[in-house]
Amino acid sequence: MKQELEKVGKYEILTESYLLDFNGKVPLSMIGNYLVHAASSHASECGYGFNEMADRHTAWVLSKLAIEVLEYPSISENLILYTWIEQISRYICNRNFEIVNASGKQLALARSIWAAINIQTRRPTSLIGIGMEDFLSEKACPISSPVKIKPLADNNATRIPYDVKYSDLDLNKHVNSIKYIEHMLDLFELEMYKTSEIKRLEVNYYAEAQYGMQLTLHKQQISEKKYNLAIRHKDKVFCRAAVTWK
């Protein structure tokens, strides 16, 4: 049986100046990159990373993500990112994250849901019986799980066209999951980022956009601090997001 400390991945991060935003803070999209990188590294250490899953003709696909930021890191901070698997079901892996500073102060928490799919058929692949249960951790993650985000009402939503470009693509020649976040967060005016910060971001991923695809980016205000966002191609939804500002 694995010891609890063996089940939790621990990764050190130094915040670099060239990765900060105009406020001198690590942007939310970069925090998302930190999470995805840690998830990939920990999966590899546990024997279920990109190469190991490819040998099974299987790949990990991010299905849902929720991030809550208590305090955005600034320049030259030494961070520690923890990640662990909370639950495994037939087709789904629930993975959580915690980011703390050098003093142990909690800066951000996140929950994610990953699906395993067959590379050829793009259909779900069972995770039962391959040994991932040995890495389940009871470490707490005190934020709510991502849920299904409601569709936008088109009658009062902002709509911006966007064509998928080279820099959007990942190893599988699909739009990188964090690129969706970057494009949606660009829908907010700069003034909002000058006067406030995003407290919680939640994303649902539905489909994989490809190079040259003509997308539309949508934003709709739900309340004073809450917005729903979406990325579509014609009538097909590729992802939806919900943003809560502080």
N, C-alpha and C positions, 0 to 999 in steps of 0.2 A: 504494500500500500504506500502511495506517495505521501510524503510529509507535506503539511500545509504550505510551508515556505517554498517547496519545490513546485507547487502548483501555480504560484503567482510570479509572472514575469516582471522583472525590474530593469528599467532602462534609464540611463542618465542622458540629459539633454542640456546643451548650452545654447541659450537664445542668442542668435547672431544678429548684428545690426542690419544686415542686408535683407533679412526676412521680416523686419518689423514694418508696421504701417506708419502713416504720417503722424499718428499720436505717440509713436515710440513704443507701441505695444505689439505683442504677438497677435496677429489677426486670427479670427475664428477659423478661417479656412486652413491656416497653418497648424492650428491645434488639431484639426481634423486629419491633416497629414501625419502629425505625430502619432495619433491613435492608430491609423491604418498601418503605419510602419511597425509599431509595437505589436499589433495583432499578427502581422505577417511573421515577425521575428519569433514571437512566442509560439505560434503554430509550428514553425520549423523546428524549434527546440523540443517541442512535444512529439515531433514525428508526423505532423499533419500540415506541413507547409506547402508552398507552391510545387516544388519538385516531387514531394511524396504523394500529393494528391494527383498530380499529372500522371504518375505511374499507375494510378487507379482510373485514369481517364476522367478525372473529376477536378472541378475548380470551385474555389470559394467565391460567392457573390454576396456583396453587402445588400441586405434587404431593407433594414431600418436602422436609424441612428438617432440618438438623442444626446445632446451635449448641454450641460449647465456650467456656466463660468461664474465663479465667485469673485475672482480677481484675475485680470489679464496680466500675464508676465510681461516684463519690460526687458531692456537690453542687459546682456551679460549676466543673466540669472542662471544658476545651476538648478535644473529641475530634475525630479525623479518621477517617472511614469510607471505606474503599476497596471498590469492587465491580467485578467483571469477569466476562466470559463465558469459561468454560473449554472448553466443547464444545457443538457443535450436531449433533443427529441429525435424522432425518426429522420427528419430532413433539416432540422434547424439547430444552430449553435448560438446560445446567448452568451455574449462576451461583454465584460464590464471593464471600466478604466477609472483610475484616479491619478491626478497630477498634483504634486506637492512641491514646495520650494525647498531650498537647502535647510531651512529651519523646521521643516515638516508641516508648514502651514498648507492647508488644503486650498488649491486654486481652482480645480475643475474636476467634474465627474462626468462620466458618459456611460451609456448603455447601447449595445449594438446587437443586431440580429443578423446572422449570416446563414445563407443557404448553400448546400453542396449540390452542384449540378453536373450532369454528364457533359463533357466537352463537345461531343458530337451531336447529341440529341437536344441539348440545352434543357433536359428534363431533370427534376429532383433526383438525388441519389441518397440512399439510406446511409445514416451515420451509425446505425445500431450494430454492435458487435465488432467494431474496429479498434476498441480500446480507449476511446476518448473519455469514457466515464472515469478513468483513473485520474484524470486531471481536473475534475470538478472541485471548485473551491467554495467555502462558506464565507469568504470575505464579504463584508457588507458594501452595498452601493446605494446610499440613501437618496436616490432620485427616482422619479417614476419612469416606467418603461415606455419606449416609443409605441404609439398607437396609430391606427389608421386615420389619415388626415382627410377631412371632407373635401370634396371637389369645390372649386371656385365657382361663384356665380358670374357669368360672363358680362352681365349688364353694367358693372362698374369696376371692372378689373383693368389695370394697366397691361398693355400688350406690346412687347418689344421683339422684333425679329432678330435671330442669330443663326449664322451658318457654322456648323462644326468645322474646326480647323485642325491642323497638324498638332498644335500644342495641347489640344484637348484629349488626345488619344493615349491609351495605356498599352500595355504589352499585348493585349488581345485585340487591339485596334478598335476599341470601343471608348466612349467618353469616360475618362477617369471619374470615379465617384466624387472626389473632392472638387473637380472642375464644375460639376453641377452646382455645388454649394457656392463657389466663387461667382458664377454667372448670376445666380439668384440674389446673392447679397449685393451685387452691383446695381440691383434695381432700386436700392435706397439712395437718397440724395446724400452728398457729402456732409451737409449740415447736420444730419442725424448722427453721424459718427463723431462730429465735433462736440455734440452736446450730450450724447448718451452712449450706452453700450448694450450689446445684445446679451440678455441673461440666459435665454434658452433657445436652442435650435433643434428642431426635430425634422427628420427627412424620411420619406418613403420612396424607395426605388422600385420602379416597375419594369423598365425596359432599357436596352442598351443602344444608345445613339451611335451612329457611325459617321465617318468622314464625309463632308459635303452635305449632310442632311440639313434641311432648312427647319430650324426650330423656332418656337415662339416662347418668350419668357413672360410670365404673368405674375402680377402682384395685386393683392386685394387687402384693404385694411378691414379688420374684424372688430377692433375696439381701439381705444387710445394707444395701447402698448402692443397690440397683437396684430400680426399680418399672416396671411396665407399666401404661398407662392406656388408656382407650378412651371414645369417645362413640358411643352407639347410638340408633336409633329403632326400637323393636320388635326385629326380628331383623337389621336392616340396620346395618352399621358405617359411621359417617361419618368417623371418624378414629381412629388409634391413636398412642400416644406411648410412648417409653421414656425414663426419667429416671435419671441417675446422680448421686448426691450425693457431695460431697467427703468 
